[in-house]
């Protein structure tokens, strides 16, 4: 089974338990200001 399928399964499991999930890609770590805004927006929902 591939990573994408495993990730989808884990995401669905977490969401079914009531968790909100945000994916942060490795490339987003380079721009910390943009990442901080993304996290802030996610957390404020």
CHARMM-style PDB file with segment names, atoms N, HN, CA, C and O in Angstrom:
ATOM      1  N   UNK     1       0.848  -1.182   0.000  1.00  0.00      PROA
ATOM      2  CA  UNK     1       0.000   0.000   0.000  1.00  0.00      PROA
ATOM      3  C   UNK     1       0.891   1.241   0.000  1.00  0.00      PROA
ATOM      4  O   UNK     1       1.891   1.290   0.715  1.00  0.00      PROA
ATOM      5  N   UNK     2       0.531   2.233  -0.793  1.00  0.00      PROA
ATOM      6  HN  UNK     2      -0.282   2.194  -1.373  1.00  0.00      PROA
ATOM      7  CA  UNK     2       1.348   3.423  -0.921  1.00  0.00      PROA
ATOM      8  C   UNK     2       1.118   4.441   0.182  1.00  0.00      PROA
ATOM      9  O   UNK     2       0.154   4.367   0.944  1.00  0.00      PROA
ATOM     10  N   UNK     3       2.025   5.382   0.236  1.00  0.00      PROA
ATOM     11  HN  UNK     3       2.808   5.443  -0.384  1.00  0.00      PROA
ATOM     12  CA  UNK     3       1.946   6.433   1.251  1.00  0.00      PROA
ATOM     13  C   UNK     3       0.664   7.236   1.152  1.00  0.00      PROA
ATOM     14  O   UNK     3       0.062   7.573   2.172  1.00  0.00      PROA
ATOM     15  N   UNK     4       0.237   7.547  -0.072  1.00  0.00      PROA
ATOM     16  HN  UNK     4       0.726   7.273  -0.900  1.00  0.00      PROA
ATOM     17  CA  UNK     4      -0.970   8.362  -0.240  1.00  0.00      PROA
ATOM     18  C   UNK     4      -2.188   7.672   0.344  1.00  0.00      PROA
ATOM     19  O   UNK     4      -3.002   8.303   1.018  1.00  0.00      PROA
ATOM     20  N   UNK     5      -2.315   6.383   0.089  1.00  0.00      PROA
ATOM     21  HN  UNK     5      -1.654   5.870  -0.459  1.00  0.00      PROA
ATOM     22  CA  UNK     5      -3.456   5.625   0.618  1.00  0.00      PROA
ATOM     23  C   UNK     5      -3.397   5.548   2.139  1.00  0.00      PROA
ATOM     24  O   UNK     5      -4.413   5.707   2.816  1.00  0.00      PROA
ATOM     25  N   UNK     6      -2.206   5.306   2.668  1.00  0.00      PROA
ATOM     26  HN  UNK     6      -1.381   5.177   2.118  1.00  0.00      PROA
ATOM     27  CA  UNK     6      -2.034   5.252   4.127  1.00  0.00      PROA
ATOM     28  C   UNK     6      -2.397   6.598   4.756  1.00  0.00      PROA
ATOM     29  O   UNK     6      -3.100   6.651   5.765  1.00  0.00      PROA
ATOM     30  N   UNK     7      -1.909   7.687   4.149  1.00  0.00      PROA
ATOM     31  HN  UNK     7      -1.337   7.645   3.330  1.00  0.00      PROA
ATOM     32  CA  UNK     7      -2.199   9.022   4.677  1.00  0.00      PROA
ATOM     33  C   UNK     7      -3.693   9.322   4.639  1.00  0.00      PROA
ATOM     34  O   UNK     7      -4.235   9.884   5.591  1.00  0.00      PROA
ATOM     35  N   UNK     8      -4.365   8.952   3.547  1.00  0.00      PROA
ATOM     36  HN  UNK     8      -3.925   8.496   2.774  1.00  0.00      PROA
ATOM     37  CA  UNK     8      -5.816   9.159   3.457  1.00  0.00      PROA
ATOM     38  C   UNK     8      -6.542   8.400   4.558  1.00  0.00      PROA
ATOM     39  O   UNK     8      -7.474   8.918   5.173  1.00  0.00      PROA
ATOM     40  N   UNK     9      -6.112   7.184   4.799  1.00  0.00      PROA
ATOM     41  HN  UNK     9      -5.354   6.764   4.300  1.00  0.00      PROA
ATOM     42  CA  UNK     9      -6.739   6.359   5.828  1.00  0.00      PROA
ATOM     43  C   UNK     9      -6.541   6.972   7.214  1.00  0.00      PROA
ATOM     44  O   UNK     9      -7.477   7.031   8.011  1.00  0.00      PROA
ATOM     45  N   UNK    10      -5.336   7.419   7.493  1.00  0.00      PROA
ATOM     46  HN  UNK    10      -4.576   7.371   6.845  1.00  0.00      PROA
ATOM     47  CA  UNK    10      -5.065   8.029   8.795  1.00  0.00      PROA
ATOM     48  C   UNK    10      -5.826   9.343   8.958  1.00  0.00      PROA
ATOM     49  O   UNK    10      -6.353   9.627  10.034  1.00  0.00      PROA
ATOM     50  N   UNK    11      -5.884  10.133   7.907  1.00  0.00      PROA
ATOM     51  HN  UNK    11      -5.456   9.902   7.034  1.00  0.00      PROA
ATOM     52  CA  UNK    11      -6.637  11.382   7.949  1.00  0.00      PROA
ATOM     53  C   UNK    11      -8.108  11.113   8.237  1.00  0.00      PROA
ATOM     54  O   UNK    11      -8.708  11.778   9.082  1.00  0.00      PROA
ATOM     55  N   UNK    12      -8.687  10.151   7.549  1.00  0.00      PROA
ATOM     56  HN  UNK    12      -8.200   9.611   6.863  1.00  0.00      PROA
ATOM     57  CA  UNK    12     -10.098   9.804   7.764  1.00  0.00      PROA
ATOM     58  C   UNK    12     -10.333   9.324   9.186  1.00  0.00      PROA
ATOM     59  O   UNK    12     -11.350   9.660   9.794  1.00  0.00      PROA
ATOM     60  N   UNK    13      -9.409   8.546   9.718  1.00  0.00      PROA
ATOM     61  HN  UNK    13      -8.583   8.273   9.224  1.00  0.00      PROA
ATOM     62  CA  UNK    13      -9.539   8.056  11.089  1.00  0.00      PROA
ATOM     63  C   UNK    13      -9.533   9.210  12.075  1.00  0.00      PROA
ATOM     64  O   UNK    13     -10.386   9.280  12.959  1.00  0.00      PROA
ATOM     65  N   UNK    14      -8.578  10.112  11.928  1.00  0.00      PROA
ATOM     66  HN  UNK    14      -7.885  10.055  11.209  1.00  0.00      PROA
ATOM     67  CA  UNK    14      -8.494  11.259  12.834  1.00  0.00      PROA
ATOM     68  C   UNK    14      -9.742  12.126  12.749  1.00  0.00      PROA
ATOM     69  O   UNK    14     -10.278  12.548  13.774  1.00  0.00      PROA
ATOM     70  N   UNK    15     -10.207  12.393  11.527  1.00  0.00      PROA
ATOM     71  HN  UNK    15      -9.772  12.050  10.695  1.00  0.00      PROA
ATOM     72  CA  UNK    15     -11.396  13.224  11.355  1.00  0.00      PROA
ATOM     73  C   UNK    15     -12.628  12.547  11.933  1.00  0.00      PROA
ATOM     74  O   UNK    15     -13.499  13.224  12.480  1.00  0.00      PROA
ATOM     75  N   UNK    16     -12.720  11.238  11.827  1.00  0.00      PROA
ATOM     76  HN  UNK    16     -12.013  10.688  11.383  1.00  0.00      PROA
ATOM     77  CA  UNK    16     -13.873  10.521  12.395  1.00  0.00      PROA
ATOM     78  C   UNK    16     -13.858  10.580  13.925  1.00  0.00      PROA
ATOM     79  O   UNK    16     -14.893  10.395  14.565  1.00  0.00      PROA
ATOM     80  N   UNK    17     -12.695  10.836  14.502  1.00  0.00      PROA
ATOM     81  HN  UNK    17     -11.854  10.986  13.981  1.00  0.00      PROA
ATOM     82  CA  UNK    17     -12.561  10.971  15.951  1.00  0.00      PROA
ATOM     83  C   UNK    17     -12.767  12.415  16.401  1.00  0.00      PROA
ATOM     84  O   UNK    17     -12.661  12.727  17.587  1.00  0.00      PROA
ATOM     85  N   UNK    18     -13.064  13.292  15.440  1.00  0.00      PROA
ATOM     86  HN  UNK    18     -13.150  13.039  14.476  1.00  0.00      PROA
ATOM     87  CA  UNK    18     -13.325  14.686  15.775  1.00  0.00      PROA
ATOM     88  C   UNK    18     -12.132  15.625  15.680  1.00  0.00      PROA
ATOM     89  O   UNK    18     -12.236  16.797  16.041  1.00  0.00      PROA
ATOM     90  N   UNK    19     -11.015  15.130  15.203  1.00  0.00      PROA
ATOM     91  HN  UNK    19     -10.931  14.178  14.910  1.00  0.00      PROA
ATOM     92  CA  UNK    19      -9.816  15.956  15.056  1.00  0.00      PROA
ATOM     93  C   UNK    19      -9.902  16.760  13.770  1.00  0.00      PROA
ATOM     94  O   UNK    19     -10.465  16.311  12.771  1.00  0.00      PROA
ATOM     95  N   UNK    20      -9.335  17.953  13.813  1.00  0.00      PROA
ATOM     96  HN  UNK    20      -8.878  18.318  14.624  1.00  0.00      PROA
ATOM     97  CA  UNK    20      -9.107  18.737  12.602  1.00  0.00      PROA
ATOM     98  C   UNK    20      -7.638  18.551  12.241  1.00  0.00      PROA
ATOM     99  O   UNK    20      -6.770  18.584  13.113  1.00  0.00      PROA
ATOM    100  N   UNK    21      -7.367  18.358  10.978  1.00  0.00      PROA
ATOM    101  HN  UNK    21      -8.072  18.331  10.270  1.00  0.00      PROA
ATOM    102  CA  UNK    21      -6.005  18.040  10.551  1.00  0.00      PROA
ATOM    103  C   UNK    21      -5.534  19.066   9.532  1.00  0.00      PROA
ATOM    104  O   UNK    21      -6.246  19.401   8.586  1.00  0.00      PROA
ATOM    105  N   UNK    22      -4.326  19.551   9.744  1.00  0.00      PROA
ATOM    106  HN  UNK    22      -3.747  19.278  10.512  1.00  0.00      PROA
ATOM    107  CA  UNK    22      -3.713  20.469   8.792  1.00  0.00      PROA
ATOM    108  C   UNK    22      -2.403  19.826   8.326  1.00  0.00      PROA
ATOM    109  O   UNK    22      -1.595  19.384   9.143  1.00  0.00      PROA
ATOM    110  N   UNK    23      -2.208  19.779   7.040  1.00  0.00      PROA
ATOM    111  HN  UNK    23      -2.864  20.138   6.376  1.00  0.00      PROA
ATOM    112  CA  UNK    23      -0.974  19.233   6.484  1.00  0.00      PROA
ATOM    113  C   UNK    23       0.002  20.373   6.247  1.00  0.00      PROA
ATOM    114  O   UNK    23      -0.345  21.392   5.650  1.00  0.00      PROA
ATOM    115  N   UNK    24       1.221  20.189   6.719  1.00  0.00      PROA
ATOM    116  HN  UNK    24       1.503  19.361   7.204  1.00  0.00      PROA
ATOM    117  CA  UNK    24       2.296  21.144   6.455  1.00  0.00      PROA
ATOM    118  C   UNK    24       3.341  20.415   5.623  1.00  0.00      PROA
ATOM    119  O   UNK    24       3.914  19.415   6.054  1.00  0.00      PROA
ATOM    120  N   UNK    25       3.573  20.932   4.435  1.00  0.00      PROA
ATOM    121  HN  UNK    25       3.107  21.745   4.085  1.00  0.00      PROA
ATOM    122  CA  UNK    25       4.547  20.328   3.539  1.00  0.00      PROA
ATOM    123  C   UNK    25       5.939  20.842   3.865  1.00  0.00      PROA
ATOM    124  O   UNK    25       6.095  21.971   4.332  1.00  0.00      PROA
ATOM    125  N   UNK    26       6.932  20.031   3.624  1.00  0.00      PROA
ATOM    126  HN  UNK    26       6.805  19.115   3.245  1.00  0.00      PROA
ATOM    127  CA  UNK    26       8.320  20.376   3.902  1.00  0.00      PROA
ATOM    128  C   UNK    26       8.706  21.707   3.252  1.00  0.00      PROA
ATOM    129  O   UNK    26       9.419  22.509   3.856  1.00  0.00      PROA
ATOM    130  N   UNK    27       8.244  21.941   2.039  1.00  0.00      PROA
ATOM    131  HN  UNK    27       7.665  21.290   1.548  1.00  0.00      PROA
ATOM    132  CA  UNK    27       8.604  23.174   1.333  1.00  0.00      PROA
ATOM    133  C   UNK    27       8.036  24.423   2.020  1.00  0.00      PROA
ATOM    134  O   UNK    27       8.562  25.519   1.830  1.00  0.00      PROA
ATOM    135  N   UNK    28       6.971  24.270   2.817  1.00  0.00      PROA
ATOM    136  HN  UNK    28       6.544  23.379   2.972  1.00  0.00      PROA
ATOM    137  CA  UNK    28       6.376  25.409   3.514  1.00  0.00      PROA
ATOM    138  C   UNK    28       7.224  25.872   4.692  1.00  0.00      PROA
ATOM    139  O   UNK    28       7.026  26.980   5.192  1.00  0.00      PROA
ATOM    140  N   UNK    29       8.150  25.058   5.139  1.00  0.00      PROA
ATOM    141  HN  UNK    29       8.311  24.159   4.733  1.00  0.00      PROA
ATOM    142  CA  UNK    29       8.995  25.414   6.270  1.00  0.00      PROA
ATOM    143  C   UNK    29      10.001  26.508   5.920  1.00  0.00      PROA
ATOM    144  O   UNK    29      10.584  27.122   6.813  1.00  0.00      PROA
ATOM    145  N   UNK    30      10.203  26.750   4.646  1.00  0.00      PROA
ATOM    146  HN  UNK    30       9.728  26.251   3.920  1.00  0.00      PROA
ATOM    147  CA  UNK    30      11.170  27.755   4.203  1.00  0.00      PROA
ATOM    148  C   UNK    30      10.674  29.174   4.428  1.00  0.00      PROA
ATOM    149  O   UNK    30      11.477  30.085   4.633  1.00  0.00      PROA
ATOM    150  N   UNK    31       9.354  29.375   4.392  1.00  0.00      PROA
ATOM    151  HN  UNK    31       8.702  28.635   4.225  1.00  0.00      PROA
ATOM    152  CA  UNK    31       8.768  30.709   4.573  1.00  0.00      PROA
ATOM    153  C   UNK    31       7.991  30.697   5.880  1.00  0.00      PROA
ATOM    154  O   UNK    31       6.790  30.425   5.902  1.00  0.00      PROA
ATOM    155  N   UNK    32       8.695  30.998   6.975  1.00  0.00      PROA
ATOM    156  HN  UNK    32       9.670  31.218   6.957  1.00  0.00      PROA
ATOM    157  CA  UNK    32       8.073  30.873   8.292  1.00  0.00      PROA
ATOM    158  C   UNK    32       6.938  31.875   8.516  1.00  0.00      PROA
ATOM    159  O   UNK    32       5.993  31.578   9.247  1.00  0.00      PROA
ATOM    160  N   UNK    33       7.020  33.046   7.902  1.00  0.00      PROA
ATOM    161  HN  UNK    33       7.788  33.286   7.309  1.00  0.00      PROA
ATOM    162  CA  UNK    33       5.942  34.035   8.068  1.00  0.00      PROA
ATOM    163  C   UNK    33       4.651  33.521   7.433  1.00  0.00      PROA
ATOM    164  O   UNK    33       3.581  33.621   8.033  1.00  0.00      PROA
ATOM    165  N   UNK    34       4.748  32.977   6.232  1.00  0.00      PROA
ATOM    166  HN  UNK    34       5.617  32.896   5.745  1.00  0.00      PROA
ATOM    167  CA  UNK    34       3.565  32.428   5.559  1.00  0.00      PROA
ATOM    168  C   UNK    34       3.035  31.219   6.321  1.00  0.00      PROA
ATOM    169  O   UNK    34       1.823  31.038   6.443  1.00  0.00      PROA
ATOM    170  N   UNK    35       3.932  30.402   6.826  1.00  0.00      PROA
ATOM    171  HN  UNK    35       4.916  30.548   6.727  1.00  0.00      PROA
ATOM    172  CA  UNK    35       3.513  29.231   7.587  1.00  0.00      PROA
ATOM    173  C   UNK    35       2.806  29.654   8.872  1.00  0.00      PROA
ATOM    174  O   UNK    35       1.791  29.065   9.245  1.00  0.00      PROA
ATOM    175  N   UNK    36       3.331  30.659   9.541  1.00  0.00      PROA
ATOM    176  HN  UNK    36       4.156  31.137   9.238  1.00  0.00      PROA
ATOM    177  CA  UNK    36       2.689  31.163  10.759  1.00  0.00      PROA
ATOM    178  C   UNK    36       1.277  31.659  10.464  1.00  0.00      PROA
ATOM    179  O   UNK    36       0.359  31.415  11.247  1.00  0.00      PROA
ATOM    180  N   UNK    37       1.096  32.349   9.343  1.00  0.00      PROA
ATOM    181  HN  UNK    37       1.842  32.547   8.707  1.00  0.00      PROA
ATOM    182  CA  UNK    37      -0.247  32.808   8.959  1.00  0.00      PROA
ATOM    183  C   UNK    37      -1.170  31.621   8.704  1.00  0.00      PROA
ATOM    184  O   UNK    37      -2.332  31.634   9.112  1.00  0.00      PROA
ATOM    185  N   UNK    38      -0.653  30.595   8.029  1.00  0.00      PROA
ATOM    186  HN  UNK    38       0.290  30.585   7.698  1.00  0.00      PROA
ATOM    187  CA  UNK    38      -1.454  29.409   7.726  1.00  0.00      PROA
ATOM    188  C   UNK    38      -1.897  28.731   9.032  1.00  0.00      PROA
ATOM    189  O   UNK    38      -3.058  28.347   9.175  1.00  0.00      PROA
ATOM    190  N   UNK    39      -0.980  28.592   9.963  1.00  0.00      PROA
ATOM    191  HN  UNK    39      -0.037  28.904   9.847  1.00  0.00      PROA
ATOM    192  CA  UNK    39      -1.296  27.957  11.247  1.00  0.00      PROA
ATOM    193  C   UNK    39      -2.292  28.814  12.023  1.00  0.00      PROA
ATOM    194  O   UNK    39      -3.250  28.294  12.596  1.00  0.00      PROA
ATOM    195  N   UNK    40      -2.068  30.111  12.041  1.00  0.00      PROA
ATOM    196  HN  UNK    40      -1.290  30.533  11.576  1.00  0.00      PROA
ATOM    197  CA  UNK    40      -2.970  31.026  12.748  1.00  0.00      PROA
ATOM    198  C   UNK    40      -4.387  30.940  12.185  1.00  0.00      PROA
ATOM    199  O   UNK    40      -5.364  30.892  12.933  1.00  0.00      PROA
ATOM    200  N   UNK    41      -4.483  30.921  10.862  1.00  0.00      PROA
ATOM    201  HN  UNK    41      -3.690  30.959  10.254  1.00  0.00      PROA
ATOM    202  CA  UNK    41      -5.803  30.803  10.222  1.00  0.00      PROA
ATOM    203  C   UNK    41      -6.458  29.479  10.583  1.00  0.00      PROA
ATOM    204  O   UNK    41      -7.643  29.436  10.912  1.00  0.00      PROA
ATOM    205  N   UNK    42      -5.696  28.416  10.522  1.00  0.00      PROA
ATOM    206  HN  UNK    42      -4.733  28.451  10.255  1.00  0.00      PROA
ATOM    207  CA  UNK    42      -6.226  27.091  10.867  1.00  0.00      PROA
ATOM    208  C   UNK    42      -6.715  27.054  12.306  1.00  0.00      PROA
ATOM    209  O   UNK    42      -7.803  26.551  12.583  1.00  0.00      PROA
ATOM    210  N   UNK    43      -5.917  27.582  13.216  1.00  0.00      PROA
ATOM    211  HN  UNK    43      -5.033  27.991  12.991  1.00  0.00      PROA
ATOM    212  CA  UNK    43      -6.252  27.530  14.638  1.00  0.00      PROA
ATOM    213  C   UNK    43      -7.422  28.427  15.003  1.00  0.00      PROA
ATOM    214  O   UNK    43      -8.105  28.175  15.995  1.00  0.00      PROA
ATOM    215  N   UNK    44      -7.665  29.469  14.220  1.00  0.00      PROA
ATOM    216  HN  UNK    44      -7.110  29.674  13.414  1.00  0.00      PROA
ATOM    217  CA  UNK    44      -8.737  30.406  14.556  1.00  0.00      PROA
ATOM    218  C   UNK    44     -10.105  29.950  14.053  1.00  0.00      PROA
ATOM    219  O   UNK    44     -11.112  30.603  14.326  1.00  0.00      PROA
ATOM    220  N   UNK    45     -10.151  28.852  13.333  1.00  0.00      PROA
ATOM    221  HN  UNK    45      -9.333  28.321  13.111  1.00  0.00      PROA
ATOM    222  CA  UNK    45     -11.435  28.335  12.817  1.00  0.00      PROA
ATOM    223  C   UNK    45     -12.140  27.523  13.877  1.00  0.00      PROA
ATOM    224  OT1 UNK    45     -13.231  27.006  13.635  1.00  0.00      PROA
TER     225      UNK     45
END
